[in-house]
Amino acid sequence: MAKAPLTTAFAGAIVNSDPTRDAAAMEAARTAIIDFLACTIAGASDRTTGVLAQAVGGDLPGNAILVGSNKKTDALVAAVVNGYAGHVLDYDDVHASVRGHPTTVIIPALLALASDRTFAAEAFIASYVVGLEAMARLGLSLGTKHYENGFHATATLGPVGVAAAICHLTGASVDETAVALGIAATQASGLRLQFGHDTKPYHAGMAARSGLLAARLAAAGFGGAPDFLDNPVGFHSAYAFGVGKPELTTENWGTPWQIVSPGLTLKAYPCCTASHPVASLGIDLHGEGLKAEQIEQITFTYPPGADAALVVTKPTNGIEARFSPEYVFSAALIDGALRLDHFDERPVEDRIMTLATRAGRRHDESAPRMSSDPTTRFVVLDIALKDGSTINRRFDGLPGVTDPTEKFRDATAANLAFADIPALIRSMKTEAELSRLLSLLNQNPI
């Protein structure tokens, strides 16, 4: 018997999966949704979220909620705006296989769909797990050059992850899913040159909308190539730069689920993930009493490729500063913490930049190139002090939080209207409970 085309196998894995049988996967998904909603509720009040909502038609009629407000709009518009809000603070989760941010793409599209149709909460969560699996498996299959050559994987892989989640939730056929994935893949776009600009979080909203639209079109009978993984001018031909392994899209599917292993990193700090190790080192050294005025020179040593996302060395404002390890370390060392106000639109402070200008980077070319394996990530910190002594520290892997409850509480401040959300997400299973979540999210407590 001839082997099924890879796209067909991928689509089959998506629609036939049942993550509800895996308690660890479902629990990890519930935790991730709480973390995402903390970021989204906080991001909903960002000035630029309002700008985007106005520009894309947030006042259009519809049933889809805008998180953190009492407004409803068209589903495609809501997917864009909520995806943007979830990513605008750069506080949302990341996944090593994606090398990007899956939840802020997938959940906004699922919320938009659930506003128009009735689904059980448990099915909603399971479809998120499947969408993340598809996005992560596709990321693994592309190899490292896709990201390093300039693509933002959140934006390029996101539409496919969303289409997978939607097709799973709606019970689409394998053939319909294959077409939906292809329509999603043809919308894959997003460049890392936008890091430090408003367009970077727009990538998340853009991907959420594209994936939702792809699934809608396929369900309506709209035609498209059913072989985006197999075609000689398909996804890997265009995006893998010769190092792709398409078979990884289905190999060991769900065993374990990617949300379990390697799992998501829930951010401890509201800035680019690649800067988090130096943030933790800076906070530790603050606790040890090190002062900025003692420091002559700072050097960060990364493995090749590990600082590809850290595109800013001399930020002018807090948004750019999210992508500057020089700034992140300096702010962490001086203040002993990293807050949202370190990364807002205001100009960076001289008290931080004075130290940041003394920092530089190098690469250890003898180290393995950073890959999707989190264990290949490290940073070595060397500090030359003015008294002639030195400090040397190393951080392996990524810091993160395991329980986002406090993060949710901080992000929602004193807005008691949102207080019941984490407990609801931890236990929800029914249609009524998912409807209750939508209602809680669709209010403006200010």
N, C-alpha and C positions, 0 to 999 in steps of 0.2 A: 504494500500500500504506500502511495506517495506521501511524503511528509507534508503536513499542512503549511501554507505560507506563514512566515513569522508574524506578519500583521494579524492574520487570523488567529494564531495561537495567543498573541498578546490580547486581542479583543476577547477571546474565549476565557482567558484567565481573569480578565476584568469582570465580565458579567457573571461568571460562575463562582466567584469567590464568596466566602461567608466568614468574615472576620468576627462575627458575633460568637463563634465557637472558641475564640482565643481571648480569655479574660485579660491577659496582660496587654494585648493590643488595644482592646476597648478601653481599659483604664488609662493607658498612655494617651489615647485620643481624647478622652474627657479632660485630662489635665492640660493638653495642648490647646483645647478650645477655650478653657478658662484663661490661659495665658494670652491667647490671641485677642479675646474680648477685652482684657485689660488694656492692651495696646490700642485697640480700635476705639474704645470709649474715650480714652485720653486723646487719641489722634483726631477724633471727630470734631474737637473744638479748635484744632489748629487752623490758623488763618488760611493756609493754602488749601485745606480740605474744602472750605467754603468757596474759595475761588474756583476749584475744580467742579464742585457741585453745580455752581451757577453756569459754568461754561458748557458742561455736558448735558444740561437740561434736567437738573434736579427737581424742577417744578413740574415736570411732565406727570400726567396722571398714571396711576398704577397701584399695585398692592404691595410692592416690595419695600421693606423698611430701610430707612437710613439710620444706622446704629447711632445711639446717643442723641437722637432727636425725636420729635414727635411727627416727623414727616414720612410720607410714603411716595414712591415714584415708580417709574418703569423698571422692570427687572434688570435690563441690561445697564441702565444708568446706575442702579443701586449696586450692582456688582463692581462697577468702576469705582464708585465713591467709597464703598466700604473696604474694598481692597486697598485703595490709596490710604484711607484712614488707618488701617491696620499696619501699614509699613512706613508712614510718614515720619514717625519718631525713631525708626530703625531700632526698635525695642522688641520686635517680634522674633519668633523662633527661626532657627536654621537647621538644615539637615546636610550632613557631610556628603551623602551620595548625590544630592541635588546640587550641592555647592551654592545654595540659595535658600529661599524662604518659601516653603510650600503652603503653610496654613493660611497665610494672608491672601493667597490666590484661591485656594479651594473652598474655604468656608464661606467667603462672600458670595460665591456663585451658588452654593447649596442653600444659603439663607434666602437668596433671591428666588430660587425655585420653590422653596418651602413656603414662601409668602403667597404663591399662586396655586399651589397644590398641597394636598394633605399627605403627610408621611409620618410614620412612627419615628420617634426620637432615636431609637436604637438603630433603625435602618439608616437614618441620617448620619449617625456617627460611623457606622460600618462603611458607608460610601466614602466618607472622608478618608478612612484607612486605606481603601482601595485606590482612591485618587492619589494619595501620597505614595503608595507603592508604585503606581505607574510612573509617576514623576521621578521618583528616586531610581527605579530600574532604568529608565531612559537616561538619566544622568550618568549612572554607572557605565552604560553602554557607550557613551560618547567619549570617555577618556578625559584627559586634562586640557587638551588644546582648545576645546570649544570655549571655555571660560578665559583661558589665558590669551587667546587671540582677540578678545574684546567683547564677546557676547555675555550678557547678563542672564544667567541660567534661570533665575526666577521668572523672567519674561519669556524665554524661549521654550522652557520645559513646562511652564505653568499652564498654557492652553491645553496641552495634552492631558495633564493631571486633572484638570477641571472636567474636560470632556469624559474622561474615564469615570470620575466620580458621579457625574450626572447620568451617564448611561447605566451605571450600576444601580443607582437609586431608582431610576425609572423603569428598569427591567428591559432595556433595549436588547434586541437580538444581536448575535455576534456580527452579522453582516452590517447592520446599522451602526454598531459601535466602531467597526473598522473604518467606515466612511467618516464618522464623526471625528475619529482620531486624525484622519488625514486632513479634514477641514481645519481642525485645530492646529495641526503641524504646519499647514501652509500660512498660518497667521503668526508663526513663531518669529518674534523679533525683540530687540532690546539690546542696547550697547552700554558697556560699562563706562563709556565716556560721560554718561549722565550722572555718575556718582558725585554727590555733593551739590546736586541741583534738584529742583522740585520734580523733574521728570523721572528721577530714580524711583521714588515710590509710586509714580504713575505707572511704571512697568507692572506692578502687582495688580492694579486695577484693570489695566489694559489686558493682561493675561486672563483675569477672571472673566471679563466680558467676552473675550475671544473664545474661550472654552465653552462658556454657556451658549453662545451663539452657534458654535459648531455643532453642539448636541441638538439644539433646536432645529437647525437646518437639516441634519440627517434624519431626525424624527419626522420632519415634514416631507421627506422623500427627495430632498435636494441632493443632486448627484455630486460625487467626488471620487478621487482615486482611492481604492480600498487596500492599497499596498504601500503605505508610506515607509514602512521598515524594509520592504523587499525590493522596491523599485531601484534600478541602477542610478537614477537621478533623484532618489528619495532623501529622507532626513539625514541619514549618516553620510551620504555622499556630499551633502551641502554643509553639514555642521561638524563632522568629526575630524576633519583635516587629516585623514589617513590613519588615525589611531583607534577608530571605533571598533567595538565588539558587539554587534547587534544582538547576538544570542543572549547577552546578559539581560535583555529586557524580560525574558521569561524564565531564565535559569533559576531554579530554587525559589520560584515565586511564592511568597508568603511563608517561607520556612527558613528563618522566622520572618515575620512582617518587618518591613523597614522601619516602621514606627517604634518597634521594639529593639531592633539591632540593625545598624548602629544607634538608632533612636534620634530623637530631636534634642537639640541644645536650646533650652529656654534661657534667654539672655538675662544676665545679671546686670548689664549696663546698657544704656540707651545710645549705642554707637555701633559701628561696624564690628562684626564678630572677630575679625582678624586682629583687632586692636585690644581685645579683652585680656589676653595674657599679660600685656604690659600694664593694663589697668590694674590687674590684681597685684602685680609686683609693686606698682606705685603706691597702692593703698597699704600694702604690707610694710613698705619702707617708711611711709608716713607714721605708721604705728610704732616703728622702731625709733622714731625721733629724727630721721634724716631731714635736713632743711635744704631748700633750693639754693640758698646762698653758699652752701658748702660745696656745690657741684661745679666742676670745671668742664667736663665733657661726658656725654651719654652716647653709648653705641648699642643699637639693637642688631643682633645677628639672627637671620631667618634662614630656613632651608629654601632652596630655589622654589619660587612660585608662591611662597606662603604669604607674601605681602602684596599680591597682585591687586587686591581690592583696595589697598591703602594708597590711594592715588594722590593724596594731598600731603605736602610737607610743611607748607606755610599757610594755614587757613586764615581767611579774613573774617569769617563769621562762624557761628556754632554749627551750622549745617555742614559746611565744608569740614569742620573739625571732627565730625564723626568718622572721617576717613583718614585721620592723621594720627599715627601712633605717637608722634612727637608731642602733639597737644594732649592726647589722652593720658599719656604717662605723666606729663607735667601737671595737669589738672588733678589727677589722682594723688600724686605725691603732695602737692601743696594743700589740697582741701581734704584729703583723706576719704573721699567719696566721689562718685560721679552721679550727678543729678540731671534731670531733664533741662534745667536752665543752663547747664554747661554747653548745651547743643541746640540752642534756639537761634533765631534770626539775628540777634544782636552781634555787633562786632566782638571779636575775641578780646580778652582782657590782656593788657600789657604784662600784668603780674604773672600770667601763665606763659605768654609767648616769650618773655625774656628767658625763661628756662628752656622752652621748646626749641629755640634757635640754637641751643647748645647740643642738640641731639642729632644723631645721624644713623644710617643703616648700612648693613653689609649683608652678604649672603655666604653661607657655608657651602661652597660648591662640592664639597666632599660628602655632604649629607644627601639622603634620598630626596628626590623631588617630591614636594607635597602632593598627595593624592587624595582620593576620597576616604582613605583610611585616616581617622582622626589621630591615630598614634604617630603619624608622620609629622604632625604639627608641633613645633617648638619655637621658643624664642630665648636667646641668651642675652642677658643685660649686663653690660660692663659700664661702670661709672668711675671716672677719674675724679677724685676730690682735690680741692685746692691745696690741701695739706700734704699732697703727694701719695696718699693712700688710695686704695681701690676697693670697689665693691663688685662682686660677681654673683649673679643669680641666673637661674634657668627655670623656665616654666614649660612643662610638657602638656599637650592636649589643650582643652578649652575649659574655662570656668563656666558655671551655669547655676541655675536654681532648679531644684527638684519639685518644689511645691510653690505654685504661683499665687497662693492665697494672699499673702502679704503684698505681693506685687499688684494684684487686683485691687486690694484695699487702698494702696497708695495711689494707684492710677485713677480710681473713682472718687478719691478724696472723701468728703463727708456726704456724698450723694447717696442717701439711704435708699433711694429708688432702685439702685442696682445691687443692694446688699444680698438679696436672695439668689443671685445668679450662680455663684460657684456651687452652692449646695444643690441647686436644681440640676445643673449639668452633671454633677457627680452621680446622680441617681436616675435621671430621666430615661424613659423607655417608650412611652406612649405618644400617640398623636396629640393628646391634650397637653402633655408636658412640653412638647416641642412648640405648640401654639403659645403656651405660657411664656416660654423663653423669648419668642418673637415679641410678645407684648411688653415684657420687661425691658428689652433692648430698645424698643420704639417709644422712648419717652425722653423729654428734655427736662431734667430735674432742676435746671438753673432758673 
